């Protein structure tokens, strides 16, 4: 999970947890044709996570494996710049 997705909610987190509990598989959020974060990643991927570098995060791991998904419609909205923030509050 990151801190720049302003529309993250308790409901999204509950959906992630419920999907994980039901499947016991890694679960990622789906938005704008992207499978991404927030996500619950099971320990089978930890060694790959430890080797990550750069700013791409776990996207490569999420997209190259068979993760379950939940819909997070506003997940693509993130705040990386002052301009992003200003657009959000308009």
PDB file of N, CA, C and O in Angstrom:
ATOM      1  N   UNK A   1       0.849  -1.174   0.000  1.00  0.00           N
ATOM      2  CA  UNK A   1       0.000   0.000   0.000  1.00  0.00           C
ATOM      3  C   UNK A   1       0.892   1.233   0.000  1.00  0.00           C
ATOM      4  O   UNK A   1       1.969   1.246   0.595  1.00  0.00           O
ATOM      5  N   UNK A   2       0.423   2.247  -0.669  1.00  0.00           N
ATOM      6  CA  UNK A   2       1.140   3.518  -0.693  1.00  0.00           C
ATOM      7  C   UNK A   2       0.262   4.599  -0.077  1.00  0.00           C
ATOM      8  O   UNK A   2      -0.905   4.361   0.234  1.00  0.00           O
ATOM      9  N   UNK A   3       0.819   5.757   0.091  1.00  0.00           N
ATOM     10  CA  UNK A   3       0.080   6.824   0.758  1.00  0.00           C
ATOM     11  C   UNK A   3      -0.466   7.875  -0.208  1.00  0.00           C
ATOM     12  O   UNK A   3      -1.036   8.869   0.243  1.00  0.00           O
ATOM     13  N   UNK A   4      -0.313   7.692  -1.515  1.00  0.00           N
ATOM     14  CA  UNK A   4      -0.723   8.757  -2.435  1.00  0.00           C
ATOM     15  C   UNK A   4      -2.017   8.459  -3.192  1.00  0.00           C
ATOM     16  O   UNK A   4      -2.319   9.132  -4.177  1.00  0.00           O
ATOM     17  N   UNK A   5      -2.778   7.469  -2.751  1.00  0.00           N
ATOM     18  CA  UNK A   5      -4.073   7.175  -3.357  1.00  0.00           C
ATOM     19  C   UNK A   5      -5.163   7.702  -2.415  1.00  0.00           C
ATOM     20  O   UNK A   5      -5.520   7.033  -1.445  1.00  0.00           O
ATOM     21  N   UNK A   6      -5.691   8.899  -2.698  1.00  0.00           N
ATOM     22  CA  UNK A   6      -6.606   9.533  -1.743  1.00  0.00           C
ATOM     23  C   UNK A   6      -7.946   8.824  -1.582  1.00  0.00           C
ATOM     24  O   UNK A   6      -8.660   9.090  -0.615  1.00  0.00           O
ATOM     25  N   UNK A   7      -8.304   7.942  -2.490  1.00  0.00           N
ATOM     26  CA  UNK A   7      -9.602   7.295  -2.393  1.00  0.00           C
ATOM     27  C   UNK A   7      -9.546   5.888  -1.797  1.00  0.00           C
ATOM     28  O   UNK A   7     -10.520   5.139  -1.875  1.00  0.00           O
ATOM     29  N   UNK A   8      -8.421   5.538  -1.209  1.00  0.00           N
ATOM     30  CA  UNK A   8      -8.350   4.275  -0.488  1.00  0.00           C
ATOM     31  C   UNK A   8      -9.339   4.369   0.671  1.00  0.00           C
ATOM     32  O   UNK A   8      -9.505   5.426   1.279  1.00  0.00           O
ATOM     33  N   UNK A   9      -9.981   3.261   0.962  1.00  0.00           N
ATOM     34  CA  UNK A   9     -10.982   3.290   2.024  1.00  0.00           C
ATOM     35  C   UNK A   9     -10.955   1.988   2.795  1.00  0.00           C
ATOM     36  O   UNK A   9     -10.315   1.016   2.396  1.00  0.00           O
ATOM     37  N   UNK A  10     -11.659   1.994   3.898  1.00  0.00           N
ATOM     38  CA  UNK A  10     -11.800   0.781   4.695  1.00  0.00           C
ATOM     39  C   UNK A  10     -12.455  -0.316   3.854  1.00  0.00           C
ATOM     40  O   UNK A  10     -12.099  -1.488   3.978  1.00  0.00           O
ATOM     41  N   UNK A  11     -13.397   0.056   3.010  1.00  0.00           N
ATOM     42  CA  UNK A  11     -14.088  -0.923   2.169  1.00  0.00           C
ATOM     43  C   UNK A  11     -13.116  -1.635   1.215  1.00  0.00           C
ATOM     44  O   UNK A  11     -13.180  -2.854   1.055  1.00  0.00           O
ATOM     45  N   UNK A  12     -12.227  -0.873   0.591  1.00  0.00           N
ATOM     46  CA  UNK A  12     -11.238  -1.471  -0.319  1.00  0.00           C
ATOM     47  C   UNK A  12     -10.359  -2.453   0.444  1.00  0.00           C
ATOM     48  O   UNK A  12     -10.117  -3.567  -0.020  1.00  0.00           O
ATOM     49  N   UNK A  13      -9.889  -2.044   1.596  1.00  0.00           N
ATOM     50  CA  UNK A  13      -9.027  -2.926   2.395  1.00  0.00           C
ATOM     51  C   UNK A  13      -9.774  -4.175   2.848  1.00  0.00           C
ATOM     52  O   UNK A  13      -9.211  -5.270   2.848  1.00  0.00           O
ATOM     53  N   UNK A  14     -11.041  -4.016   3.235  1.00  0.00           N
ATOM     54  CA  UNK A  14     -11.840  -5.178   3.637  1.00  0.00           C
ATOM     55  C   UNK A  14     -12.027  -6.136   2.467  1.00  0.00           C
ATOM     56  O   UNK A  14     -11.962  -7.352   2.645  1.00  0.00           O
ATOM     57  N   UNK A  15     -12.258  -5.596   1.269  1.00  0.00           N
ATOM     58  CA  UNK A  15     -12.415  -6.450   0.093  1.00  0.00           C
ATOM     59  C   UNK A  15     -11.135  -7.241  -0.188  1.00  0.00           C
ATOM     60  O   UNK A  15     -11.192  -8.429  -0.507  1.00  0.00           O
ATOM     61  N   UNK A  16      -9.981  -6.575  -0.067  1.00  0.00           N
ATOM     62  CA  UNK A  16      -8.704  -7.274  -0.245  1.00  0.00           C
ATOM     63  C   UNK A  16      -8.575  -8.424   0.748  1.00  0.00           C
ATOM     64  O   UNK A  16      -8.234  -9.546   0.374  1.00  0.00           O
ATOM     65  N   UNK A  17      -8.847  -8.138   1.997  1.00  0.00           N
ATOM     66  CA  UNK A  17      -8.713  -9.142   3.048  1.00  0.00           C
ATOM     67  C   UNK A  17      -9.692 -10.289   2.832  1.00  0.00           C
ATOM     68  O   UNK A  17      -9.320 -11.455   2.964  1.00  0.00           O
ATOM     69  N   UNK A  18     -10.936  -9.968   2.501  1.00  0.00           N
ATOM     70  CA  UNK A  18     -11.932 -11.017   2.295  1.00  0.00           C
ATOM     71  C   UNK A  18     -11.568 -11.909   1.103  1.00  0.00           C
ATOM     72  O   UNK A  18     -11.740 -13.126   1.168  1.00  0.00           O
ATOM     73  N   UNK A  19     -11.069 -11.316   0.024  1.00  0.00           N
ATOM     74  CA  UNK A  19     -10.676 -12.115  -1.140  1.00  0.00           C
ATOM     75  C   UNK A  19      -9.493 -13.016  -0.781  1.00  0.00           C
ATOM     76  O   UNK A  19      -9.451 -14.182  -1.172  1.00  0.00           O
ATOM     77  N   UNK A  20      -8.530 -12.465  -0.032  1.00  0.00           N
ATOM     78  CA  UNK A  20      -7.395 -13.284   0.405  1.00  0.00           C
ATOM     79  C   UNK A  20      -7.873 -14.440   1.292  1.00  0.00           C
ATOM     80  O   UNK A  20      -7.466 -15.585   1.101  1.00  0.00           O
ATOM     81  N   UNK A  21      -8.731 -14.133   2.253  1.00  0.00           N
ATOM     82  CA  UNK A  21      -9.205 -15.179   3.164  1.00  0.00           C
ATOM     83  C   UNK A  21      -9.981 -16.264   2.419  1.00  0.00           C
ATOM     84  O   UNK A  21      -9.918 -17.438   2.785  1.00  0.00           O
ATOM     85  N   UNK A  22     -10.705 -15.875   1.384  1.00  0.00           N
ATOM     86  CA  UNK A  22     -11.500 -16.842   0.622  1.00  0.00           C
ATOM     87  C   UNK A  22     -10.646 -17.712  -0.297  1.00  0.00           C
ATOM     88  O   UNK A  22     -10.985 -18.867  -0.555  1.00  0.00           O
ATOM     89  N   UNK A  23      -9.538 -17.157  -0.789  1.00  0.00           N
ATOM     90  CA  UNK A  23      -8.740 -17.865  -1.794  1.00  0.00           C
ATOM     91  C   UNK A  23      -7.374 -18.322  -1.310  1.00  0.00           C
ATOM     92  O   UNK A  23      -6.797 -19.264  -1.854  1.00  0.00           O
ATOM     93  N   UNK A  24      -6.857 -17.648  -0.280  1.00  0.00           N
ATOM     94  CA  UNK A  24      -5.493 -17.872   0.213  1.00  0.00           C
ATOM     95  C   UNK A  24      -4.453 -17.603  -0.873  1.00  0.00           C
ATOM     96  O   UNK A  24      -3.357 -18.162  -0.848  1.00  0.00           O
ATOM     97  N   UNK A  25      -4.814 -16.735  -1.833  1.00  0.00           N
ATOM     98  CA  UNK A  25      -3.904 -16.322  -2.908  1.00  0.00           C
ATOM     99  C   UNK A  25      -3.616 -14.837  -2.777  1.00  0.00           C
ATOM    100  O   UNK A  25      -4.347 -14.106  -2.109  1.00  0.00           O
ATOM    101  N   UNK A  26      -2.548 -14.401  -3.420  1.00  0.00           N
ATOM    102  CA  UNK A  26      -2.241 -12.975  -3.473  1.00  0.00           C
ATOM    103  C   UNK A  26      -3.379 -12.248  -4.176  1.00  0.00           C
ATOM    104  O   UNK A  26      -3.994 -12.774  -5.104  1.00  0.00           O
ATOM    105  N   UNK A  27      -3.650 -11.023  -3.715  1.00  0.00           N
ATOM    106  CA  UNK A  27      -4.766 -10.238  -4.240  1.00  0.00           C
ATOM    107  C   UNK A  27      -4.268  -8.835  -4.552  1.00  0.00           C
ATOM    108  O   UNK A  27      -3.547  -8.230  -3.759  1.00  0.00           O
ATOM    109  N   UNK A  28      -4.662  -8.320  -5.722  1.00  0.00           N
ATOM    110  CA  UNK A  28      -4.289  -6.961  -6.109  1.00  0.00           C
ATOM    111  C   UNK A  28      -5.541  -6.175  -6.486  1.00  0.00           C
ATOM    112  O   UNK A  28      -6.600  -6.748  -6.745  1.00  0.00           O
ATOM    113  N   UNK A  29      -5.398  -4.870  -6.512  1.00  0.00           N
ATOM    114  CA  UNK A  29      -6.483  -3.982  -6.908  1.00  0.00           C
ATOM    115  C   UNK A  29      -6.462  -3.781  -8.418  1.00  0.00           C
ATOM    116  O   UNK A  29      -5.400  -3.725  -9.037  1.00  0.00           O
ATOM    117  N   UNK A  30      -7.643  -3.674  -8.995  1.00  0.00           N
ATOM    118  CA  UNK A  30      -7.760  -3.493 -10.442  1.00  0.00           C
ATOM    119  C   UNK A  30      -8.444  -2.170 -10.724  1.00  0.00           C
ATOM    120  O   UNK A  30      -9.530  -1.895 -10.215  1.00  0.00           O
ATOM    121  N   UNK A  31      -7.785  -1.343 -11.556  1.00  0.00           N
ATOM    122  CA  UNK A  31      -8.320  -0.044 -11.950  1.00  0.00           C
ATOM    123  C   UNK A  31      -7.672   0.390 -13.253  1.00  0.00           C
ATOM    124  O   UNK A  31      -6.487   0.140 -13.470  1.00  0.00           O
ATOM    125  N   UNK A  32      -8.433   1.035 -14.115  1.00  0.00           N
ATOM    126  CA  UNK A  32      -7.933   1.536 -15.404  1.00  0.00           C
ATOM    127  C   UNK A  32      -7.082   0.509 -16.150  1.00  0.00           C
ATOM    128  O   UNK A  32      -6.011   0.839 -16.658  1.00  0.00           O
ATOM    129  N   UNK A  33      -7.557  -0.727 -16.215  1.00  0.00           N
ATOM    130  CA  UNK A  33      -6.843  -1.826 -16.883  1.00  0.00           C
ATOM    131  C   UNK A  33      -5.478  -2.112 -16.274  1.00  0.00           C
ATOM    132  O   UNK A  33      -4.594  -2.646 -16.944  1.00  0.00           O
ATOM    133  N   UNK A  34      -5.308  -1.760 -15.012  1.00  0.00           N
ATOM    134  CA  UNK A  34      -4.057  -1.992 -14.287  1.00  0.00           C
ATOM    135  C   UNK A  34      -4.348  -2.894 -13.095  1.00  0.00           C
ATOM    136  O   UNK A  34      -5.328  -2.690 -12.378  1.00  0.00           O
ATOM    137  N   UNK A  35      -3.511  -3.872 -12.891  1.00  0.00           N
ATOM    138  CA  UNK A  35      -3.552  -4.675 -11.681  1.00  0.00           C
ATOM    139  C   UNK A  35      -2.414  -4.163 -10.812  1.00  0.00           C
ATOM    140  O   UNK A  35      -1.246  -4.270 -11.187  1.00  0.00           O
ATOM    141  N   UNK A  36      -2.746  -3.612  -9.659  1.00  0.00           N
ATOM    142  CA  UNK A  36      -1.707  -2.959  -8.862  1.00  0.00           C
ATOM    143  C   UNK A  36      -2.015  -2.941  -7.382  1.00  0.00           C
ATOM    144  O   UNK A  36      -2.603  -3.872  -6.831  1.00  0.00           O
ATOM    145  N   UNK A  37      -1.602  -1.857  -6.754  1.00  0.00           N
ATOM    146  CA  UNK A  37      -1.732  -1.713  -5.311  1.00  0.00           C
ATOM    147  C   UNK A  37      -2.970  -0.897  -4.979  1.00  0.00           C
ATOM    148  O   UNK A  37      -3.474  -0.162  -5.829  1.00  0.00           O
ATOM    149  N   UNK A  38      -3.454  -1.015  -3.782  1.00  0.00           N
ATOM    150  CA  UNK A  38      -2.974  -1.860  -2.700  1.00  0.00           C
ATOM    151  C   UNK A  38      -3.164  -3.336  -3.037  1.00  0.00           C
ATOM    152  O   UNK A  38      -4.021  -3.717  -3.835  1.00  0.00           O
ATOM    153  N   UNK A  39      -2.338  -4.136  -2.404  1.00  0.00           N
ATOM    154  CA  UNK A  39      -2.360  -5.575  -2.658  1.00  0.00           C
ATOM    155  C   UNK A  39      -1.974  -6.333  -1.397  1.00  0.00           C
ATOM    156  O   UNK A  39      -1.335  -5.798  -0.491  1.00  0.00           O
ATOM    157  N   UNK A  40      -2.377  -7.576  -1.372  1.00  0.00           N
ATOM    158  CA  UNK A  40      -1.891  -8.511  -0.359  1.00  0.00           C
ATOM    159  C   UNK A  40      -1.058  -9.525  -1.123  1.00  0.00           C
ATOM    160  O   UNK A  40      -1.557 -10.233  -1.997  1.00  0.00           O
ATOM    161  N   UNK A  41       0.207  -9.581  -0.781  1.00  0.00           N
ATOM    162  CA  UNK A  41       1.130 -10.465  -1.499  1.00  0.00           C
ATOM    163  C   UNK A  41       1.584 -11.564  -0.541  1.00  0.00           C
ATOM    164  O   UNK A  41       2.115 -11.290   0.535  1.00  0.00           O
ATOM    165  N   UNK A  42       1.369 -12.792  -0.948  1.00  0.00           N
ATOM    166  CA  UNK A  42       1.711 -13.925  -0.087  1.00  0.00           C
ATOM    167  C   UNK A  42       3.222 -14.156  -0.054  1.00  0.00           C
ATOM    168  O   UNK A  42       3.965 -13.675  -0.910  1.00  0.00           O
ATOM    169  N   UNK A  43       3.644 -14.897   0.945  1.00  0.00           N
ATOM    170  CA  UNK A  43       5.071 -15.067   1.194  1.00  0.00           C
ATOM    171  C   UNK A  43       5.824 -15.752   0.064  1.00  0.00           C
ATOM    172  O   UNK A  43       7.049 -15.648  -0.001  1.00  0.00           O
ATOM    173  N   UNK A  44       5.132 -16.446  -0.825  1.00  0.00           N
ATOM    174  CA  UNK A  44       5.827 -17.095  -1.937  1.00  0.00           C
ATOM    175  C   UNK A  44       6.526 -16.080  -2.847  1.00  0.00           C
ATOM    176  O   UNK A  44       7.414 -16.451  -3.615  1.00  0.00           O
ATOM    177  N   UNK A  45       6.138 -14.816  -2.769  1.00  0.00           N
ATOM    178  CA  UNK A  45       6.744 -13.772  -3.604  1.00  0.00           C
ATOM    179  C   UNK A  45       7.732 -12.890  -2.847  1.00  0.00           C
ATOM    180  O   UNK A  45       8.301 -11.969  -3.433  1.00  0.00           O
ATOM    181  N   UNK A  46       7.945 -13.148  -1.577  1.00  0.00           N
ATOM    182  CA  UNK A  46       8.808 -12.291  -0.774  1.00  0.00           C
ATOM    183  C   UNK A  46      10.225 -12.191  -1.321  1.00  0.00           C
ATOM    184  O   UNK A  46      10.806 -11.106  -1.315  1.00  0.00           O
ATOM    185  N   UNK A  47      10.791 -13.286  -1.789  1.00  0.00           N
ATOM    186  CA  UNK A  47      12.171 -13.220  -2.292  1.00  0.00           C
ATOM    187  C   UNK A  47      12.246 -12.298  -3.512  1.00  0.00           C
ATOM    188  O   UNK A  47      13.239 -11.591  -3.687  1.00  0.00           O
ATOM    189  N   UNK A  48      11.216 -12.296  -4.353  1.00  0.00           N
ATOM    190  CA  UNK A  48      11.186 -11.378  -5.498  1.00  0.00           C
ATOM    191  C   UNK A  48      11.034  -9.934  -5.036  1.00  0.00           C
ATOM    192  O   UNK A  48      11.647  -9.027  -5.599  1.00  0.00           O
ATOM    193  N   UNK A  49      10.230  -9.731  -4.027  1.00  0.00           N
ATOM    194  CA  UNK A  49      10.030  -8.368  -3.501  1.00  0.00           C
ATOM    195  C   UNK A  49      11.336  -7.819  -2.943  1.00  0.00           C
ATOM    196  O   UNK A  49      11.659  -6.651  -3.156  1.00  0.00           O
ATOM    197  N   UNK A  50      12.080  -8.642  -2.241  1.00  0.00           N
ATOM    198  CA  UNK A  50      13.344  -8.193  -1.653  1.00  0.00           C
ATOM    199  C   UNK A  50      14.357  -7.764  -2.706  1.00  0.00           C
ATOM    200  O   UNK A  50      15.283  -7.013  -2.403  1.00  0.00           O
ATOM    201  N   UNK A  51      14.193  -8.229  -3.925  1.00  0.00           N
ATOM    202  CA  UNK A  51      15.135  -7.902  -5.003  1.00  0.00           C
ATOM    203  C   UNK A  51      14.705  -6.691  -5.827  1.00  0.00           C
ATOM    204  O   UNK A  51      15.413  -6.306  -6.758  1.00  0.00           O
ATOM    205  N   UNK A  52      13.579  -6.091  -5.514  1.00  0.00           N
ATOM    206  CA  UNK A  52      13.088  -4.946  -6.290  1.00  0.00           C
ATOM    207  C   UNK A  52      14.016  -3.745  -6.132  1.00  0.00           C
ATOM    208  O   UNK A  52      14.565  -3.491  -5.060  1.00  0.00           O
ATOM    209  N   UNK A  53      14.171  -3.021  -7.229  1.00  0.00           N
ATOM    210  CA  UNK A  53      14.907  -1.759  -7.217  1.00  0.00           C
ATOM    211  C   UNK A  53      14.126  -0.760  -8.056  1.00  0.00           C
ATOM    212  O   UNK A  53      13.237  -1.137  -8.819  1.00  0.00           O
ATOM    213  N   UNK A  54      14.460   0.504  -7.912  1.00  0.00           N
ATOM    214  CA  UNK A  54      13.795   1.531  -8.704  1.00  0.00           C
ATOM    215  C   UNK A  54      12.425   1.883  -8.154  1.00  0.00           C
ATOM    216  O   UNK A  54      12.082   1.533  -7.024  1.00  0.00           O
ATOM    217  N   UNK A  55      11.645   2.584  -8.975  1.00  0.00           N
ATOM    218  CA  UNK A  55      10.371   3.113  -8.499  1.00  0.00           C
ATOM    219  C   UNK A  55       9.148   2.366  -9.036  1.00  0.00           C
ATOM    220  O   UNK A  55       8.029   2.868  -8.923  1.00  0.00           O
ATOM    221  N   UNK A  56       9.333   1.208  -9.603  1.00  0.00           N
ATOM    222  CA  UNK A  56       8.203   0.458 -10.165  1.00  0.00           C
ATOM    223  C   UNK A  56       7.457  -0.349  -9.114  1.00  0.00           C
ATOM    224  O   UNK A  56       6.331  -0.784  -9.359  1.00  0.00           O
ATOM    225  N   UNK A  57       8.048  -0.552  -7.973  1.00  0.00           N
ATOM    226  CA  UNK A  57       7.387  -1.314  -6.932  1.00  0.00           C
ATOM    227  C   UNK A  57       7.130  -2.748  -7.356  1.00  0.00           C
ATOM    228  O   UNK A  57       7.903  -3.336  -8.112  1.00  0.00           O
ATOM    229  N   UNK A  58       6.051  -3.294  -6.865  1.00  0.00           N
ATOM    230  CA  UNK A  58       5.744  -4.704  -7.087  1.00  0.00           C
ATOM    231  C   UNK A  58       4.919  -4.949  -8.346  1.00  0.00           C
ATOM    232  O   UNK A  58       4.479  -6.077  -8.569  1.00  0.00           O
ATOM    233  N   UNK A  59       4.698  -3.950  -9.159  1.00  0.00           N
ATOM    234  CA  UNK A  59       3.843  -4.105 -10.341  1.00  0.00           C
ATOM    235  C   UNK A  59       4.277  -5.271 -11.222  1.00  0.00           C
ATOM    236  O   UNK A  59       3.438  -6.034 -11.700  1.00  0.00           O
ATOM    237  N   UNK A  60       5.567  -5.411 -11.435  1.00  0.00           N
ATOM    238  CA  UNK A  60       6.074  -6.504 -12.270  1.00  0.00           C
ATOM    239  C   UNK A  60       5.703  -7.866 -11.671  1.00  0.00           C
ATOM    240  O   UNK A  60       5.297  -8.777 -12.392  1.00  0.00           O
ATOM    241  N   UNK A  61       5.842  -7.992 -10.382  1.00  0.00           N
ATOM    242  CA  UNK A  61       5.501  -9.244  -9.708  1.00  0.00           C
ATOM    243  C   UNK A  61       3.994  -9.497  -9.812  1.00  0.00           C
ATOM    244  O   UNK A  61       3.559 -10.606 -10.120  1.00  0.00           O
ATOM    245  N   UNK A  62       3.222  -8.473  -9.555  1.00  0.00           N
ATOM    246  CA  UNK A  62       1.762  -8.604  -9.608  1.00  0.00           C
ATOM    247  C   UNK A  62       1.300  -9.006 -11.002  1.00  0.00           C
ATOM    248  O   UNK A  62       0.451  -9.885 -11.149  1.00  0.00           O
ATOM    249  N   UNK A  63       1.851  -8.371 -12.013  1.00  0.00           N
ATOM    250  CA  UNK A  63       1.374  -8.606 -13.375  1.00  0.00           C
ATOM    251  C   UNK A  63       1.924  -9.871 -14.021  1.00  0.00           C
ATOM    252  O   UNK A  63       1.376 -10.332 -15.022  1.00  0.00           O
ATOM    253  N   UNK A  64       2.981 -10.436 -13.481  1.00  0.00           N
ATOM    254  CA  UNK A  64       3.540 -11.638 -14.093  1.00  0.00           C
ATOM    255  C   UNK A  64       3.139 -12.914 -13.346  1.00  0.00           C
ATOM    256  O   UNK A  64       3.671 -13.992 -13.612  1.00  0.00           O
ATOM    257  N   UNK A  65       2.208 -12.780 -12.421  1.00  0.00           N
ATOM    258  CA  UNK A  65       1.745 -13.936 -11.656  1.00  0.00           C
ATOM    259  C   UNK A  65       0.224 -13.961 -11.614  1.00  0.00           C
ATOM    260  O   UNK A  65      -0.440 -13.013 -12.032  1.00  0.00           O
ATOM    261  N   UNK A  66      -0.303 -15.042 -11.112  1.00  0.00           N
ATOM    262  CA  UNK A  66      -1.743 -15.247 -11.105  1.00  0.00           C
ATOM    263  C   UNK A  66      -2.366 -14.720  -9.811  1.00  0.00           C
ATOM    264  O   UNK A  66      -2.708 -15.497  -8.920  1.00  0.00           O
ATOM    265  N   UNK A  67      -2.509 -13.406  -9.716  1.00  0.00           N
ATOM    266  CA  UNK A  67      -3.109 -12.793  -8.540  1.00  0.00           C
ATOM    267  C   UNK A  67      -4.628 -12.737  -8.699  1.00  0.00           C
ATOM    268  O   UNK A  67      -5.138 -12.570  -9.806  1.00  0.00           O
ATOM    269  N   UNK A  68      -5.330 -12.875  -7.604  1.00  0.00           N
ATOM    270  CA  UNK A  68      -6.756 -12.577  -7.575  1.00  0.00           C
ATOM    271  C   UNK A  68      -6.892 -11.056  -7.668  1.00  0.00           C
ATOM    272  O   UNK A  68      -5.906 -10.334  -7.522  1.00  0.00           O
ATOM    273  N   UNK A  69      -8.114 -10.568  -7.910  1.00  0.00           N
ATOM    274  CA  UNK A  69      -8.268  -9.115  -7.982  1.00  0.00           C
ATOM    275  C   UNK A  69      -9.572  -8.660  -7.356  1.00  0.00           C
ATOM    276  O   UNK A  69     -10.557  -9.395  -7.281  1.00  0.00           O
ATOM    277  N   UNK A  70      -9.531  -7.417  -6.913  1.00  0.00           N
ATOM    278  CA  UNK A  70     -10.732  -6.703  -6.490  1.00  0.00           C
ATOM    279  C   UNK A  70     -10.778  -5.410  -7.300  1.00  0.00           C
ATOM    280  O   UNK A  70      -9.743  -4.924  -7.757  1.00  0.00           O
ATOM    281  N   UNK A  71     -11.952  -4.864  -7.474  1.00  0.00           N
ATOM    282  CA  UNK A  71     -12.111  -3.619  -8.220  1.00  0.00           C
ATOM    283  C   UNK A  71     -11.938  -2.439  -7.265  1.00  0.00           C
ATOM    284  O   UNK A  71     -12.593  -2.366  -6.225  1.00  0.00           O
ATOM    285  N   UNK A  72     -11.056  -1.525  -7.629  1.00  0.00           N
ATOM    286  CA  UNK A  72     -10.837  -0.273  -6.886  1.00  0.00           C
ATOM    287  C   UNK A  72     -10.942   0.835  -7.932  1.00  0.00           C
ATOM    288  O   UNK A  72      -9.928   1.314  -8.440  1.00  0.00           O
ATOM    289  N   UNK A  73     -12.168   1.237  -8.248  1.00  0.00           N
ATOM    290  CA  UNK A  73     -12.451   2.121  -9.380  1.00  0.00           C
ATOM    291  C   UNK A  73     -11.622   3.403  -9.386  1.00  0.00           C
ATOM    292  O   UNK A  73     -11.204   3.860 -10.450  1.00  0.00           O
ATOM    293  N   UNK A  74     -11.383   3.980  -8.230  1.00  0.00           N
ATOM    294  CA  UNK A  74     -10.637   5.245  -8.174  1.00  0.00           C
ATOM    295  C   UNK A  74      -9.161   5.040  -7.822  1.00  0.00           C
ATOM    296  O   UNK A  74      -8.481   5.986  -7.425  1.00  0.00           O
ATOM    297  N   UNK A  75      -8.676   3.830  -7.963  1.00  0.00           N
ATOM    298  CA  UNK A  75      -7.296   3.529  -7.604  1.00  0.00           C
ATOM    299  C   UNK A  75      -6.260   4.218  -8.470  1.00  0.00           C
ATOM    300  O   UNK A  75      -5.128   4.421  -8.032  1.00  0.00           O
ATOM    301  N   UNK A  76      -6.624   4.582  -9.688  1.00  0.00           N
ATOM    302  CA  UNK A  76      -5.660   5.234 -10.584  1.00  0.00           C
ATOM    303  C   UNK A  76      -5.400   6.682 -10.192  1.00  0.00           C
ATOM    304  O   UNK A  76      -4.432   7.287 -10.655  1.00  0.00           O
ATOM    305  N   UNK A  77      -6.246   7.235  -9.353  1.00  0.00           N
ATOM    306  CA  UNK A  77      -6.047   8.619  -8.919  1.00  0.00           C
ATOM    307  C   UNK A  77      -5.020   8.618  -7.805  1.00  0.00           C
ATOM    308  O   UNK A  77      -5.245   8.065  -6.728  1.00  0.00           O
ATOM    309  N   UNK A  78      -3.891   9.246  -8.081  1.00  0.00           N
ATOM    310  CA  UNK A  78      -2.874   9.372  -7.041  1.00  0.00           C
ATOM    311  C   UNK A  78      -2.290  10.773  -7.071  1.00  0.00           C
ATOM    312  O   UNK A  78      -2.388  11.489  -8.067  1.00  0.00           O
ATOM    313  N   UNK A  79      -1.692  11.137  -5.974  1.00  0.00           N
ATOM    314  CA  UNK A  79      -1.175  12.493  -5.795  1.00  0.00           C
ATOM    315  C   UNK A  79       0.344  12.430  -5.708  1.00  0.00           C
ATOM    316  O   UNK A  79       0.909  12.089  -4.669  1.00  0.00           O
ATOM    317  N   UNK A  80       0.997  12.767  -6.824  1.00  0.00           N
ATOM    318  CA  UNK A  80       2.456  12.764  -6.870  1.00  0.00           C
ATOM    319  C   UNK A  80       3.045  14.171  -6.924  1.00  0.00           C
ATOM    320  O   UNK A  80       4.209  14.380  -6.583  1.00  0.00           O
ATOM    321  N   UNK A  81       2.238  15.124  -7.352  1.00  0.00           N
ATOM    322  CA  UNK A  81       2.746  16.489  -7.531  1.00  0.00           C
ATOM    323  C   UNK A  81       1.734  17.492  -6.967  1.00  0.00           C
ATOM    324  O   UNK A  81       0.590  17.147  -6.673  1.00  0.00           O
ATOM    325  N   UNK A  82       2.180  18.714  -6.828  1.00  0.00           N
ATOM    326  CA  UNK A  82       1.279  19.793  -6.410  1.00  0.00           C
ATOM    327  C   UNK A  82       0.153  19.952  -7.421  1.00  0.00           C
ATOM    328  O   UNK A  82      -0.988  20.214  -7.040  1.00  0.00           O
ATOM    329  N   UNK A  83       0.458  19.797  -8.699  1.00  0.00           N
ATOM    330  CA  UNK A  83      -0.559  19.896  -9.739  1.00  0.00           C
ATOM    331  C   UNK A  83      -1.616  18.795  -9.574  1.00  0.00           C
ATOM    332  O   UNK A  83      -2.810  19.053  -9.729  1.00  0.00           O
ATOM    333  N   UNK A  84      -1.176  17.573  -9.262  1.00  0.00           N
ATOM    334  CA  UNK A  84      -2.125  16.486  -9.003  1.00  0.00           C
ATOM    335  C   UNK A  84      -3.063  16.864  -7.865  1.00  0.00           C
ATOM    336  O   UNK A  84      -4.275  16.664  -7.954  1.00  0.00           O
ATOM    337  N   UNK A  85      -2.501  17.406  -6.807  1.00  0.00           N
ATOM    338  CA  UNK A  85      -3.301  17.804  -5.647  1.00  0.00           C
ATOM    339  C   UNK A  85      -4.289  18.901  -6.026  1.00  0.00           C
ATOM    340  O   UNK A  85      -5.467  18.825  -5.676  1.00  0.00           O
ATOM    341  N   UNK A  86      -3.821  19.907  -6.732  1.00  0.00           N
ATOM    342  CA  UNK A  86      -4.706  20.996  -7.139  1.00  0.00           C
ATOM    343  C   UNK A  86      -5.845  20.508  -8.021  1.00  0.00           C
ATOM    344  O   UNK A  86      -6.972  20.986  -7.896  1.00  0.00           O
ATOM    345  N   UNK A  87      -5.564  19.565  -8.909  1.00  0.00           N
ATOM    346  CA  UNK A  87      -6.624  18.990  -9.737  1.00  0.00           C
ATOM    347  C   UNK A  87      -7.628  18.200  -8.902  1.00  0.00           C
ATOM    348  O   UNK A  87      -8.824  18.206  -9.195  1.00  0.00           O
ATOM    349  N   UNK A  88      -7.152  17.532  -7.881  1.00  0.00           N
ATOM    350  CA  UNK A  88      -8.017  16.744  -7.018  1.00  0.00           C
ATOM    351  C   UNK A  88      -9.013  17.621  -6.267  1.00  0.00           C
ATOM    352  O   UNK A  88     -10.189  17.274  -6.153  1.00  0.00           O
ATOM    353  N   UNK A  89      -8.543  18.752  -5.756  1.00  0.00           N
ATOM    354  CA  UNK A  89      -9.419  19.577  -4.917  1.00  0.00           C
ATOM    355  C   UNK A  89     -10.336  20.492  -5.720  1.00  0.00           C
ATOM    356  O   UNK A  89     -11.189  21.167  -5.145  1.00  0.00           O
ATOM    357  N   UNK A  90     -10.174  20.523  -7.027  1.00  0.00           N
ATOM    358  CA  UNK A  90     -11.061  21.363  -7.858  1.00  0.00           C
ATOM    359  C   UNK A  90     -12.446  20.806  -7.924  1.00  0.00           C
ATOM    360  O   UNK A  90     -13.314  21.385  -8.577  1.00  0.00           O
TER     361      UNK A  90
END
